[in-house]
């Protein structure tokens, strides 16, 4: 028995998630990257990079576009 993998901290008695919490995690991931299409693009790009089909610069440019650097001032 471990904690729910969605990050809520509740015990998940029979697996990775409390009932309904896998969707909670999915929603938070989609929101974090800016939408479902951005998540799809990130996954496809990561796969292409890992297969050697995408250059490092192209992959990093996508990551920086999805996760822009915030002004630290």
PDB file of N, CA, C and O in Angstrom:
ATOM      1  N   UNK A   1       0.856  -1.188   0.000  1.00  0.00           N
ATOM      2  CA  UNK A   1       0.000   0.000   0.000  1.00  0.00           C
ATOM      3  C   UNK A   1       0.891   1.237   0.000  1.00  0.00           C
ATOM      4  O   UNK A   1       1.815   1.347   0.806  1.00  0.00           O
ATOM      5  N   UNK A   2       0.608   2.160  -0.904  1.00  0.00           N
ATOM      6  CA  UNK A   2       1.359   3.397  -0.977  1.00  0.00           C
ATOM      7  C   UNK A   2       0.420   4.568  -1.151  1.00  0.00           C
ATOM      8  O   UNK A   2      -0.801   4.414  -1.170  1.00  0.00           O
ATOM      9  N   UNK A   3       1.004   5.729  -1.278  1.00  0.00           N
ATOM     10  CA  UNK A   3       0.203   6.929  -1.473  1.00  0.00           C
ATOM     11  C   UNK A   3      -0.312   6.997  -2.908  1.00  0.00           C
ATOM     12  O   UNK A   3       0.300   6.457  -3.830  1.00  0.00           O
ATOM     13  N   UNK A   4      -1.424   7.655  -3.075  1.00  0.00           N
ATOM     14  CA  UNK A   4      -2.028   7.884  -4.382  1.00  0.00           C
ATOM     15  C   UNK A   4      -1.022   8.628  -5.255  1.00  0.00           C
ATOM     16  O   UNK A   4      -0.421   9.611  -4.823  1.00  0.00           O
ATOM     17  N   UNK A   5      -0.845   8.153  -6.482  1.00  0.00           N
ATOM     18  CA  UNK A   5       0.159   8.724  -7.382  1.00  0.00           C
ATOM     19  C   UNK A   5      -0.231  10.073  -7.975  1.00  0.00           C
ATOM     20  O   UNK A   5       0.563  10.682  -8.691  1.00  0.00           O
ATOM     21  N   UNK A   6      -1.448  10.553  -7.687  1.00  0.00           N
ATOM     22  CA  UNK A   6      -1.854  11.871  -8.200  1.00  0.00           C
ATOM     23  C   UNK A   6      -1.187  12.985  -7.413  1.00  0.00           C
ATOM     24  O   UNK A   6      -1.137  14.128  -7.868  1.00  0.00           O
ATOM     25  N   UNK A   7      -0.675  12.657  -6.232  1.00  0.00           N
ATOM     26  CA  UNK A   7      -0.013  13.658  -5.412  1.00  0.00           C
ATOM     27  C   UNK A   7      -0.849  14.173  -4.261  1.00  0.00           C
ATOM     28  O   UNK A   7      -0.420  15.071  -3.537  1.00  0.00           O
ATOM     29  N   UNK A   8      -2.052  13.610  -4.080  1.00  0.00           N
ATOM     30  CA  UNK A   8      -2.923  14.091  -3.007  1.00  0.00           C
ATOM     31  C   UNK A   8      -2.453  13.646  -1.624  1.00  0.00           C
ATOM     32  O   UNK A   8      -2.850  14.230  -0.616  1.00  0.00           O
ATOM     33  N   UNK A   9      -1.607  12.609  -1.573  1.00  0.00           N
ATOM     34  CA  UNK A   9      -1.072  12.132  -0.306  1.00  0.00           C
ATOM     35  C   UNK A   9      -1.931  11.113   0.425  1.00  0.00           C
ATOM     36  O   UNK A   9      -1.540  10.621   1.483  1.00  0.00           O
ATOM     37  N   UNK A  10      -3.085  10.793  -0.120  1.00  0.00           N
ATOM     38  CA  UNK A  10      -3.972   9.811   0.502  1.00  0.00           C
ATOM     39  C   UNK A  10      -3.481   8.398   0.186  1.00  0.00           C
ATOM     40  O   UNK A  10      -2.871   8.176  -0.860  1.00  0.00           O
ATOM     41  N   UNK A  11      -3.740   7.445   1.078  1.00  0.00           N
ATOM     42  CA  UNK A  11      -3.322   6.071   0.804  1.00  0.00           C
ATOM     43  C   UNK A  11      -4.158   5.442  -0.312  1.00  0.00           C
ATOM     44  O   UNK A  11      -5.384   5.542  -0.325  1.00  0.00           O
ATOM     45  N   UNK A  12      -3.470   4.800  -1.235  1.00  0.00           N
ATOM     46  CA  UNK A  12      -4.136   4.065  -2.317  1.00  0.00           C
ATOM     47  C   UNK A  12      -4.058   2.586  -1.961  1.00  0.00           C
ATOM     48  O   UNK A  12      -3.011   1.956  -2.110  1.00  0.00           O
ATOM     49  N   UNK A  13      -5.148   2.052  -1.501  1.00  0.00           N
ATOM     50  CA  UNK A  13      -5.154   0.694  -0.967  1.00  0.00           C
ATOM     51  C   UNK A  13      -4.944  -0.400  -2.013  1.00  0.00           C
ATOM     52  O   UNK A  13      -4.313  -1.418  -1.727  1.00  0.00           O
ATOM     53  N   UNK A  14      -5.462  -0.200  -3.205  1.00  0.00           N
ATOM     54  CA  UNK A  14      -5.433  -1.282  -4.192  1.00  0.00           C
ATOM     55  C   UNK A  14      -4.823  -0.841  -5.519  1.00  0.00           C
ATOM     56  O   UNK A  14      -5.401  -1.094  -6.576  1.00  0.00           O
ATOM     57  N   UNK A  15      -3.694  -0.205  -5.481  1.00  0.00           N
ATOM     58  CA  UNK A  15      -3.056   0.208  -6.724  1.00  0.00           C
ATOM     59  C   UNK A  15      -2.369   1.544  -6.604  1.00  0.00           C
ATOM     60  O   UNK A  15      -1.943   1.959  -5.526  1.00  0.00           O
ATOM     61  N   UNK A  16      -2.272   2.201  -7.728  1.00  0.00           N
ATOM     62  CA  UNK A  16      -1.556   3.478  -7.791  1.00  0.00           C
ATOM     63  C   UNK A  16      -2.411   4.673  -7.421  1.00  0.00           C
ATOM     64  O   UNK A  16      -1.891   5.689  -6.960  1.00  0.00           O
ATOM     65  N   UNK A  17      -3.735   4.565  -7.618  1.00  0.00           N
ATOM     66  CA  UNK A  17      -4.625   5.705  -7.446  1.00  0.00           C
ATOM     67  C   UNK A  17      -5.851   5.358  -6.618  1.00  0.00           C
ATOM     68  O   UNK A  17      -6.305   4.214  -6.589  1.00  0.00           O
ATOM     69  N   UNK A  18      -6.375   6.375  -5.947  1.00  0.00           N
ATOM     70  CA  UNK A  18      -7.717   6.305  -5.380  1.00  0.00           C
ATOM     71  C   UNK A  18      -8.671   6.433  -6.564  1.00  0.00           C
ATOM     72  O   UNK A  18      -8.332   7.068  -7.562  1.00  0.00           O
ATOM     73  N   UNK A  19      -9.839   5.848  -6.466  1.00  0.00           N
ATOM     74  CA  UNK A  19     -10.808   5.897  -7.567  1.00  0.00           C
ATOM     75  C   UNK A  19     -10.993   7.337  -8.061  1.00  0.00           C
ATOM     76  O   UNK A  19     -11.271   8.243  -7.275  1.00  0.00           O
ATOM     77  N   UNK A  20     -10.834   7.532  -9.377  1.00  0.00           N
ATOM     78  CA  UNK A  20     -11.019   8.839  -9.993  1.00  0.00           C
ATOM     79  C   UNK A  20      -9.792   9.725 -10.005  1.00  0.00           C
ATOM     80  O   UNK A  20      -9.783  10.748 -10.691  1.00  0.00           O
ATOM     81  N   UNK A  21      -8.763   9.364  -9.271  1.00  0.00           N
ATOM     82  CA  UNK A  21      -7.601  10.239  -9.149  1.00  0.00           C
ATOM     83  C   UNK A  21      -6.630  10.117 -10.318  1.00  0.00           C
ATOM     84  O   UNK A  21      -5.784  10.993 -10.497  1.00  0.00           O
ATOM     85  N   UNK A  22      -6.727   9.061 -11.116  1.00  0.00           N
ATOM     86  CA  UNK A  22      -5.882   9.012 -12.316  1.00  0.00           C
ATOM     87  C   UNK A  22      -6.297  10.131 -13.270  1.00  0.00           C
ATOM     88  O   UNK A  22      -5.448  10.725 -13.935  1.00  0.00           O
ATOM     89  N   UNK A  23      -7.587  10.419 -13.340  1.00  0.00           N
ATOM     90  CA  UNK A  23      -8.063  11.523 -14.177  1.00  0.00           C
ATOM     91  C   UNK A  23      -7.625  12.866 -13.605  1.00  0.00           C
ATOM     92  O   UNK A  23      -7.356  13.806 -14.352  1.00  0.00           O
ATOM     93  N   UNK A  24      -7.555  12.952 -12.288  1.00  0.00           N
ATOM     94  CA  UNK A  24      -7.072  14.180 -11.639  1.00  0.00           C
ATOM     95  C   UNK A  24      -5.628  14.457 -12.058  1.00  0.00           C
ATOM     96  O   UNK A  24      -5.273  15.597 -12.356  1.00  0.00           O
ATOM     97  N   UNK A  25      -4.805  13.423 -12.080  1.00  0.00           N
ATOM     98  CA  UNK A  25      -3.413  13.575 -12.512  1.00  0.00           C
ATOM     99  C   UNK A  25      -3.349  13.939 -13.988  1.00  0.00           C
ATOM    100  O   UNK A  25      -2.590  14.827 -14.374  1.00  0.00           O
ATOM    101  N   UNK A  26      -4.139  13.261 -14.820  1.00  0.00           N
ATOM    102  CA  UNK A  26      -4.170  13.561 -16.250  1.00  0.00           C
ATOM    103  C   UNK A  26      -4.520  15.026 -16.486  1.00  0.00           C
ATOM    104  O   UNK A  26      -3.863  15.706 -17.274  1.00  0.00           O
ATOM    105  N   UNK A  27      -5.539  15.503 -15.812  1.00  0.00           N
ATOM    106  CA  UNK A  27      -5.967  16.901 -15.972  1.00  0.00           C
ATOM    107  C   UNK A  27      -4.879  17.873 -15.549  1.00  0.00           C
ATOM    108  O   UNK A  27      -4.668  18.890 -16.210  1.00  0.00           O
ATOM    109  N   UNK A  28      -4.191  17.577 -14.466  1.00  0.00           N
ATOM    110  CA  UNK A  28      -3.150  18.496 -13.998  1.00  0.00           C
ATOM    111  C   UNK A  28      -1.959  18.520 -14.961  1.00  0.00           C
ATOM    112  O   UNK A  28      -1.347  19.570 -15.154  1.00  0.00           O
ATOM    113  N   UNK A  29      -1.625  17.379 -15.565  1.00  0.00           N
ATOM    114  CA  UNK A  29      -0.530  17.340 -16.536  1.00  0.00           C
ATOM    115  C   UNK A  29      -0.890  18.113 -17.800  1.00  0.00           C
ATOM    116  O   UNK A  29      -0.068  18.858 -18.334  1.00  0.00           O
ATOM    117  N   UNK A  30      -2.115  17.934 -18.273  1.00  0.00           N
ATOM    118  CA  UNK A  30      -2.573  18.659 -19.460  1.00  0.00           C
ATOM    119  C   UNK A  30      -2.538  20.165 -19.189  1.00  0.00           C
ATOM    120  O   UNK A  30      -2.098  20.944 -20.034  1.00  0.00           O
ATOM    121  N   UNK A  31      -2.997  20.559 -18.028  1.00  0.00           N
ATOM    122  CA  UNK A  31      -3.012  21.980 -17.670  1.00  0.00           C
ATOM    123  C   UNK A  31      -1.589  22.533 -17.575  1.00  0.00           C
ATOM    124  O   UNK A  31      -1.321  23.648 -18.022  1.00  0.00           O
ATOM    125  N   UNK A  32      -0.692  21.760 -16.998  1.00  0.00           N
ATOM    126  CA  UNK A  32       0.687  22.233 -16.804  1.00  0.00           C
ATOM    127  C   UNK A  32       1.398  22.537 -18.121  1.00  0.00           C
ATOM    128  O   UNK A  32       2.193  23.474 -18.194  1.00  0.00           O
ATOM    129  N   UNK A  33       1.118  21.753 -19.158  1.00  0.00           N
ATOM    130  CA  UNK A  33       1.794  21.984 -20.435  1.00  0.00           C
ATOM    131  C   UNK A  33       1.017  22.912 -21.352  1.00  0.00           C
ATOM    132  O   UNK A  33       1.510  23.279 -22.418  1.00  0.00           O
ATOM    133  N   UNK A  34      -0.183  23.295 -20.958  1.00  0.00           N
ATOM    134  CA  UNK A  34      -0.939  24.261 -21.739  1.00  0.00           C
ATOM    135  C   UNK A  34      -1.976  23.662 -22.669  1.00  0.00           C
ATOM    136  O   UNK A  34      -2.441  24.328 -23.594  1.00  0.00           O
ATOM    137  N   UNK A  35      -2.337  22.432 -22.435  1.00  0.00           N
ATOM    138  CA  UNK A  35      -3.402  21.834 -23.235  1.00  0.00           C
ATOM    139  C   UNK A  35      -3.038  20.445 -23.733  1.00  0.00           C
ATOM    140  O   UNK A  35      -1.885  20.020 -23.666  1.00  0.00           O
ATOM    141  N   UNK A  36      -4.040  19.758 -24.229  1.00  0.00           N
ATOM    142  CA  UNK A  36      -3.873  18.390 -24.690  1.00  0.00           C
ATOM    143  C   UNK A  36      -2.968  18.307 -25.920  1.00  0.00           C
ATOM    144  O   UNK A  36      -2.158  17.387 -26.035  1.00  0.00           O
ATOM    145  N   UNK A  37      -3.103  19.265 -26.835  1.00  0.00           N
ATOM    146  CA  UNK A  37      -2.267  19.235 -28.036  1.00  0.00           C
ATOM    147  C   UNK A  37      -0.808  19.504 -27.696  1.00  0.00           C
ATOM    148  O   UNK A  37       0.085  18.920 -28.310  1.00  0.00           O
ATOM    149  N   UNK A  38      -0.553  20.374 -26.731  1.00  0.00           N
ATOM    150  CA  UNK A  38       0.824  20.630 -26.303  1.00  0.00           C
ATOM    151  C   UNK A  38       1.424  19.384 -25.657  1.00  0.00           C
ATOM    152  O   UNK A  38       2.602  19.090 -25.856  1.00  0.00           O
ATOM    153  N   UNK A  39       0.630  18.658 -24.891  1.00  0.00           N
ATOM    154  CA  UNK A  39       1.108  17.412 -24.278  1.00  0.00           C
ATOM    155  C   UNK A  39       1.419  16.385 -25.363  1.00  0.00           C
ATOM    156  O   UNK A  39       2.440  15.701 -25.301  1.00  0.00           O
ATOM    157  N   UNK A  40       0.546  16.278 -26.347  1.00  0.00           N
ATOM    158  CA  UNK A  40       0.779  15.358 -27.457  1.00  0.00           C
ATOM    159  C   UNK A  40       2.067  15.722 -28.196  1.00  0.00           C
ATOM    160  O   UNK A  40       2.878  14.850 -28.508  1.00  0.00           O
ATOM    161  N   UNK A  41       2.248  17.004 -28.472  1.00  0.00           N
ATOM    162  CA  UNK A  41       3.449  17.462 -29.172  1.00  0.00           C
ATOM    163  C   UNK A  41       4.708  17.179 -28.351  1.00  0.00           C
ATOM    164  O   UNK A  41       5.730  16.770 -28.901  1.00  0.00           O
ATOM    165  N   UNK A  42       4.635  17.394 -27.056  1.00  0.00           N
ATOM    166  CA  UNK A  42       5.779  17.140 -26.179  1.00  0.00           C
ATOM    167  C   UNK A  42       6.146  15.657 -26.186  1.00  0.00           C
ATOM    168  O   UNK A  42       7.324  15.310 -26.279  1.00  0.00           O
ATOM    169  N   UNK A  43       5.152  14.790 -26.088  1.00  0.00           N
ATOM    170  CA  UNK A  43       5.408  13.346 -26.090  1.00  0.00           C
ATOM    171  C   UNK A  43       5.979  12.902 -27.427  1.00  0.00           C
ATOM    172  O   UNK A  43       6.960  12.159 -27.463  1.00  0.00           O
ATOM    173  N   UNK A  44       5.379  13.346 -28.524  1.00  0.00           N
ATOM    174  CA  UNK A  44       5.880  12.972 -29.851  1.00  0.00           C
ATOM    175  C   UNK A  44       7.305  13.459 -30.057  1.00  0.00           C
ATOM    176  O   UNK A  44       8.140  12.740 -30.606  1.00  0.00           O
ATOM    177  N   UNK A  45       7.580  14.677 -29.620  1.00  0.00           N
ATOM    178  CA  UNK A  45       8.913  15.242 -29.770  1.00  0.00           C
ATOM    179  C   UNK A  45       9.933  14.477 -28.921  1.00  0.00           C
ATOM    180  O   UNK A  45      11.051  14.230 -29.373  1.00  0.00           O
ATOM    181  N   UNK A  46       9.562  14.107 -27.716  1.00  0.00           N
ATOM    182  CA  UNK A  46      10.457  13.338 -26.846  1.00  0.00           C
ATOM    183  C   UNK A  46      10.779  11.981 -27.474  1.00  0.00           C
ATOM    184  O   UNK A  46      11.919  11.520 -27.421  1.00  0.00           O
ATOM    185  N   UNK A  47       9.776  11.352 -28.061  1.00  0.00           N
ATOM    186  CA  UNK A  47      10.007  10.072 -28.737  1.00  0.00           C
ATOM    187  C   UNK A  47      10.946  10.244 -29.924  1.00  0.00           C
ATOM    188  O   UNK A  47      11.875   9.458 -30.109  1.00  0.00           O
ATOM    189  N   UNK A  48      10.698  11.278 -30.728  1.00  0.00           N
ATOM    190  CA  UNK A  48      11.563  11.532 -31.882  1.00  0.00           C
ATOM    191  C   UNK A  48      12.998  11.799 -31.440  1.00  0.00           C
ATOM    192  O   UNK A  48      13.946  11.326 -32.068  1.00  0.00           O
ATOM    193  N   UNK A  49      13.150  12.555 -30.364  1.00  0.00           N
ATOM    194  CA  UNK A  49      14.485  12.845 -29.842  1.00  0.00           C
ATOM    195  C   UNK A  49      15.163  11.558 -29.365  1.00  0.00           C
ATOM    196  O   UNK A  49      16.339  11.331 -29.650  1.00  0.00           O
ATOM    197  N   UNK A  50      14.426  10.724 -28.646  1.00  0.00           N
ATOM    198  CA  UNK A  50      15.021   9.493 -28.124  1.00  0.00           C
ATOM    199  C   UNK A  50      15.385   8.511 -29.241  1.00  0.00           C
ATOM    200  O   UNK A  50      16.298   7.702 -29.075  1.00  0.00           O
ATOM    201  N   UNK A  51      14.680   8.574 -30.376  1.00  0.00           N
ATOM    202  CA  UNK A  51      14.976   7.710 -31.520  1.00  0.00           C
ATOM    203  C   UNK A  51      16.060   8.291 -32.418  1.00  0.00           C
ATOM    204  O   UNK A  51      16.449   7.669 -33.406  1.00  0.00           O
ATOM    205  N   UNK A  52      16.551   9.489 -32.077  1.00  0.00           N
ATOM    206  CA  UNK A  52      17.571  10.137 -32.886  1.00  0.00           C
ATOM    207  C   UNK A  52      17.017  10.835 -34.116  1.00  0.00           C
ATOM    208  O   UNK A  52      17.765  11.181 -35.031  1.00  0.00           O
ATOM    209  N   UNK A  53      15.699  11.043 -34.136  1.00  0.00           N
ATOM    210  CA  UNK A  53      15.045  11.678 -35.282  1.00  0.00           C
ATOM    211  C   UNK A  53      14.907  13.189 -35.123  1.00  0.00           C
ATOM    212  O   UNK A  53      14.496  13.874 -36.060  1.00  0.00           O
ATOM    213  N   UNK A  54      15.243  13.708 -33.965  1.00  0.00           N
ATOM    214  CA  UNK A  54      15.119  15.144 -33.698  1.00  0.00           C
ATOM    215  C   UNK A  54      16.404  15.595 -33.017  1.00  0.00           C
ATOM    216  O   UNK A  54      16.915  14.935 -32.112  1.00  0.00           O
ATOM    217  N   UNK A  55      16.913  16.738 -33.476  1.00  0.00           N
ATOM    218  CA  UNK A  55      18.142  17.283 -32.884  1.00  0.00           C
ATOM    219  C   UNK A  55      17.857  17.860 -31.499  1.00  0.00           C
ATOM    220  O   UNK A  55      16.723  18.217 -31.179  1.00  0.00           O
ATOM    221  N   UNK A  56      18.892  17.943 -30.699  1.00  0.00           N
ATOM    222  CA  UNK A  56      18.779  18.471 -29.340  1.00  0.00           C
ATOM    223  C   UNK A  56      18.216  19.883 -29.349  1.00  0.00           C
ATOM    224  O   UNK A  56      17.332  20.200 -28.552  1.00  0.00           O
ATOM    225  N   UNK A  57      18.710  20.730 -30.233  1.00  0.00           N
ATOM    226  CA  UNK A  57      18.248  22.116 -30.279  1.00  0.00           C
ATOM    227  C   UNK A  57      16.749  22.188 -30.567  1.00  0.00           C
ATOM    228  O   UNK A  57      16.034  22.969 -29.939  1.00  0.00           O
ATOM    229  N   UNK A  58      16.275  21.384 -31.505  1.00  0.00           N
ATOM    230  CA  UNK A  58      14.843  21.379 -31.830  1.00  0.00           C
ATOM    231  C   UNK A  58      14.005  20.952 -30.629  1.00  0.00           C
ATOM    232  O   UNK A  58      12.958  21.534 -30.345  1.00  0.00           O
ATOM    233  N   UNK A  59      14.484  19.931 -29.934  1.00  0.00           N
ATOM    234  CA  UNK A  59      13.762  19.431 -28.767  1.00  0.00           C
ATOM    235  C   UNK A  59      13.745  20.476 -27.651  1.00  0.00           C
ATOM    236  O   UNK A  59      12.706  20.719 -27.037  1.00  0.00           O
ATOM    237  N   UNK A  60      14.891  21.087 -27.397  1.00  0.00           N
ATOM    238  CA  UNK A  60      14.959  22.106 -26.352  1.00  0.00           C
ATOM    239  C   UNK A  60      14.142  23.346 -26.697  1.00  0.00           C
ATOM    240  O   UNK A  60      13.553  23.968 -25.813  1.00  0.00           O
ATOM    241  N   UNK A  61      14.104  23.703 -27.969  1.00  0.00           N
ATOM    242  CA  UNK A  61      13.278  24.843 -28.393  1.00  0.00           C
ATOM    243  C   UNK A  61      11.804  24.581 -28.074  1.00  0.00           C
ATOM    244  O   UNK A  61      11.101  25.478 -27.609  1.00  0.00           O
ATOM    245  N   UNK A  62      11.339  23.356 -28.321  1.00  0.00           N
ATOM    246  CA  UNK A  62       9.955  23.006 -28.000  1.00  0.00           C
ATOM    247  C   UNK A  62       9.717  23.084 -26.491  1.00  0.00           C
ATOM    248  O   UNK A  62       8.711  23.636 -26.046  1.00  0.00           O
ATOM    249  N   UNK A  63      10.630  22.539 -25.718  1.00  0.00           N
ATOM    250  CA  UNK A  63      10.485  22.578 -24.253  1.00  0.00           C
ATOM    251  C   UNK A  63      10.438  24.018 -23.761  1.00  0.00           C
ATOM    252  O   UNK A  63       9.630  24.352 -22.895  1.00  0.00           O
ATOM    253  N   UNK A  64      11.294  24.867 -24.304  1.00  0.00           N
ATOM    254  CA  UNK A  64      11.301  26.277 -23.882  1.00  0.00           C
ATOM    255  C   UNK A  64      10.032  27.002 -24.313  1.00  0.00           C
ATOM    256  O   UNK A  64       9.580  27.922 -23.631  1.00  0.00           O
ATOM    257  N   UNK A  65       9.458  26.594 -25.436  1.00  0.00           N
ATOM    258  CA  UNK A  65       8.196  27.202 -25.878  1.00  0.00           C
ATOM    259  C   UNK A  65       7.049  26.778 -24.955  1.00  0.00           C
ATOM    260  O   UNK A  65       6.182  27.584 -24.618  1.00  0.00           O
ATOM    261  N   UNK A  66       7.057  25.512 -24.555  1.00  0.00           N
ATOM    262  CA  UNK A  66       5.996  25.015 -23.673  1.00  0.00           C
ATOM    263  C   UNK A  66       6.180  25.522 -22.253  1.00  0.00           C
ATOM    264  O   UNK A  66       5.211  25.867 -21.577  1.00  0.00           O
ATOM    265  N   UNK A  67       7.422  25.567 -21.805  1.00  0.00           N
ATOM    266  CA  UNK A  67       7.744  26.005 -20.439  1.00  0.00           C
ATOM    267  C   UNK A  67       8.647  27.231 -20.498  1.00  0.00           C
ATOM    268  O   UNK A  67       9.843  27.123 -20.230  1.00  0.00           O
ATOM    269  N   UNK A  68       8.098  28.394 -20.843  1.00  0.00           N
ATOM    270  CA  UNK A  68       8.952  29.584 -20.966  1.00  0.00           C
ATOM    271  C   UNK A  68       9.590  29.951 -19.627  1.00  0.00           C
ATOM    272  O   UNK A  68       9.007  29.746 -18.562  1.00  0.00           O
ATOM    273  N   UNK A  69      10.787  30.490 -19.709  1.00  0.00           N
ATOM    274  CA  UNK A  69      11.499  30.936 -18.514  1.00  0.00           C
ATOM    275  C   UNK A  69      10.769  32.149 -17.959  1.00  0.00           C
ATOM    276  O   UNK A  69      10.462  33.099 -18.680  1.00  0.00           O
ATOM    277  N   UNK A  70      10.503  32.092 -16.682  1.00  0.00           N
ATOM    278  CA  UNK A  70       9.840  33.215 -16.029  1.00  0.00           C
ATOM    279  C   UNK A  70      10.873  34.245 -15.627  1.00  0.00           C
ATOM    280  O   UNK A  70      12.011  33.914 -15.295  1.00  0.00           O
ATOM    281  N   UNK A  71      10.462  35.490 -15.663  1.00  0.00           N
ATOM    282  CA  UNK A  71      11.336  36.570 -15.240  1.00  0.00           C
ATOM    283  C   UNK A  71      11.597  36.426 -13.747  1.00  0.00           C
ATOM    284  O   UNK A  71      10.663  36.435 -12.946  1.00  0.00           O
ATOM    285  N   UNK A  72      12.862  36.294 -13.373  1.00  0.00           N
ATOM    286  CA  UNK A  72      13.216  36.041 -11.983  1.00  0.00           C
ATOM    287  C   UNK A  72      13.422  37.314 -11.176  1.00  0.00           C
ATOM    288  O   UNK A  72      13.827  37.244 -10.016  1.00  0.00           O
ATOM    289  N   UNK A  73      13.153  38.471 -11.761  1.00  0.00           N
ATOM    290  CA  UNK A  73      13.351  39.737 -11.043  1.00  0.00           C
ATOM    291  C   UNK A  73      12.277  39.946 -10.013  1.00  0.00           C
ATOM    292  O   UNK A  73      12.282  40.958  -9.312  1.00  0.00           O
TER     293      UNK A  73
END
